[in-house]
């Protein structure tokens, strides 16, 4: 079974600063997908960014970018110019294709952006 | 497009009862997955349905079951409720294509007393 580890239960960052959330995973697969999801206090999970393992280029979405290190099985999320609306739980997720869309989630990092 | 909707949003049941939760996916999405979210166990995969067929199932007892209808709407049922079944139940839908992006609903908060 795949495991996803988020070693930072809580983090905080000053508004407009940059923060990096860590995620490591364990798998013997070569082809897979990685995701970061955000769950604000309202509880609706929102996709932040995704990365295909076969792509060497790190994914970016506006202020969000990832540092994907396949050999190290590491998938960190960098949030630049942090905004108050970024306050949320962030979940890292792993998915292996052709397994019925089964996601393996980490335990989450609670991020607080301080004004 | 409308997002994923789940009903009801909140539910209180007593031990031993059964409950049915409903999920309507985004229009055009044929895959529906269910997850249980608790503070202690985090997000755990229950099962996934695609075109009315269960494709994958997580490690939950047989008291947890589901189904999907021809319009892709899905229901999950929990029989003989236990206190430990108190959780937020999330439904997610996805397209049939290779994006593998799941879109989550707001969840149903189930409290078992």
Interface residues (C-beta under 8 A of the other chain):
Chain A: X33 X35 X37 X42 X43 X44 X45 X46 X47 X50 X91 X95 X97 X99 X100 X101 X102 X103 X104 X105 X106 X107 X108
Chain B: X31 X33 X35 X42 X43 X45 X48 X50 X55 X56 X58 X88 X90 X92 X94 X98 X100 X101 X102 X103 X104 X105 X106 X107
